[in-house]
Amino acid sequence: MAANNPADANDSRTTAPSAWRAMLDVALPKLSLIPTGVASLLFVYGFVAWTIWLSMTKSTLLPTNSFAGLAQYRVLFSLDTWWVSVINLAIFGLLYVLICLAIGLFLAILLDQKIRAEGWLRTIYLYPLALSLVVTGVVWKWLLNPGLGLQHFIRSLGFSGFTFDWLITPDMAIYAVVIAAVWQASGFVMALFLAGLRSIDDSIIKAAQLDGASLPRVYWSIIIPSLRPVFFSAVILLVSLAIKSFDLVIALTDGGPGYSTWLPAIFMYNIGFDRGQIGLGAASATLMMAAVALAMLPMLIAELRERRHDKQG
C-alpha cells in the first residue's frame, strides 16, 4: 500500500479550522443582531401595536380590554381642541419647512463661496442644533417675553410704541413657536445643502460660466435643480420633526395662551396623561404615527426605486 502523503494530512488540518472560521465570520454578525432585533420588536413595534389596540378600547385612567371599535376616534374628531391642534400643526409645519429650507439654502450658498472664516461661521450656524429643544424653548421664552426680552429692550432705547407680544397673544403665539423652531433647525438644513453643493462637479459650473452665465443664473438654473434629492430629504425630515414637536412647545408656551399653541403631541399628552383618557390619547397617538409613516413613505419609495434601478443597471 502507498504511504499516506504528509501534505494531504496538513491540508486537512488547515482546511477544517478555516471552514469553522468562515462559518463564524458569517454567523457572528447575525447573532450579534438578535438582541437588538428582539428589543426593537418588543419595545418599539410591540408598544406600537399596543397603542393601536388601546385606541380601540374603552380605556380611561387604566388600560382595559373592553373593545370599543372606532368610538375613541369618533370622540376625537368631535373635539374642538383636536382640530385646533391639527390646524396649528398645519400652520407650524408649513412655515417651519418653508422658512428652514429658504434660510438653510441661503446660508449654504453663502458658505459655498469659499469665504474666510467658513469654519467659524459654520460652527455658529450649527450651534443651535447642539442645544436641546427644552433649552431652545426657555431661551426664546425669555427673548419673546414682553416684559423681559425684545420688546422691553427696544422700548428702553426710546421706542415706547414698539410692541412684540406674540408670546402672550393667542392668535400669534403659534408664530412665536415657528421662530424658535426655525432658529434651532436652520443650521441642520444648511449642513445638508452645503454637503449637496460640495458634491456638485465644479466643471459643470465652470462650463456654464464660460458660456456667459452669471453666478446667480448658474445657481438658479443648474445648481439648485441638482439639489432635488437634498430638498426631498430635508422636507421629509422637517415634516417628521414638525409632527412630533413637543419639547419646544412645552418649554416655550406650555401650549398656551389657553390651548392656542396645542399641537397633536401636546393634545395626546394632555388628554392621555393629565386627564386620564388613555384610549383617547392612544387614538391621537395612532393618528400621529400614521402621519409620520405617510411622511416617510416617499423616502422609502424613492429608495426602493433606486435599488431597483441599480439592480437593473
Residue, then its C-alpha position, 0 to 999 in steps of 0.5 A: m500500500a502507498a504511504n499516506n502523503p504528509a501534505d494531504a494530512n496538513d491540508s486537512r488540518t488547515t482546511a477544517p479550522s478555516a471552514w469553522r472560521a468562515m462559518l463564524d465570520v458569517a454567523l457572528p454578525k447575525l447573532s450579534l443582531i438578535p438582541t437588538g432585533v428582539a428589543s426593537l420588536l418588543f419595545v418599539y413595534g410591540f408598544v406600537a401595536w399596543t397603542i393601536w389596540l388601546s385606541m380601540t378600547k374603552s380605556t380611561l385612567l387604566p388600560t382595559n380590554s373592553f373593545a370599543g371599535l372606532a368610538q375613541y376616534r369618533v370622540l376625537f374628531s368631535l373635539d374642538t381642541w383636536w382640530v385646533s391642534v391639527i390646524n396649528l400643526a398645519i400652520f407650524g409645519l408649513l412655515y417651519v419647512l418653508i422658512c428652514l429650507a429658504i434660510g438653510l439654502f441661503l446660508a449654504i450658498l453663502l458658505d459655498q463661496k469659499i469665504r474666510a472664516e467658513g469654519w467659524l461661521r459654520t460652527i455658529y450656524l450649527y450651534p443651535l442644533a447642539l442645544s436641546l429643544v427644552v433649552t431652545g424653548v426657555v431661551w426664546k421664552w425669555l427673548l419673546n417675553p414682553g416684559l423681559g426680552l425684545q420688546h422691553f429692550i427696544r422700548s428702553l432705547g426710546f421706542s415706547g410704541f414698539t410692541f412684540d407680544w406674540l408670546i402672550t397673544p393667542d392668535m400669534a403665539i403659534y408664530a412665536v413657536v415657528i421662530a424658535a423652531v426655525w432658529q434651532a433647525s436652520g443650521f441642520v438644513m444648511a449642513l445638508f445643502l452645503a454637503g449637496l453643493r460640495s458634491i456638485d462637479d465644479s466643471i459643470i459650473k465652470a462650463a456654464q460660466l464660460d458660456g456667459a452665465s452669471l453666478p446667480r443664473v448658474y445657481w438658479s438654473i443648474i445648481i439648485p435643480s441638482l439639489r432635488p434629492v437634498f430638498f426631498s430629504a430635508v422636507i421629509l425630515l422637517v415634516s417628521l420633526a414638525i409632527k412630533s414637536f413637543d419639547l419646544v412647545i412645552a418649554l416655550t408656551d406650555g401650549g398656551p395662551g389657553y390651548s392656542t399653541w396645542l399641537p397633536a403631541i401636546f393634545m395626546y399628552n394632555i388628554g392621555f396623561d393629565r386627564g386620564q383618557i388613555g384610549l383617547g390619547a392612544a387614538s391621537a397617538t395612532l393618528m400621529m404615527a400614521a402621519v409620520a409613516l405617510a411622511m416617510l413613505p416617499m423616502l422609502i419609495a424613492e429608495l426602493r426605486e433606486r435599488r431597483h434601478d441599480k439592480q437593473g443597471 
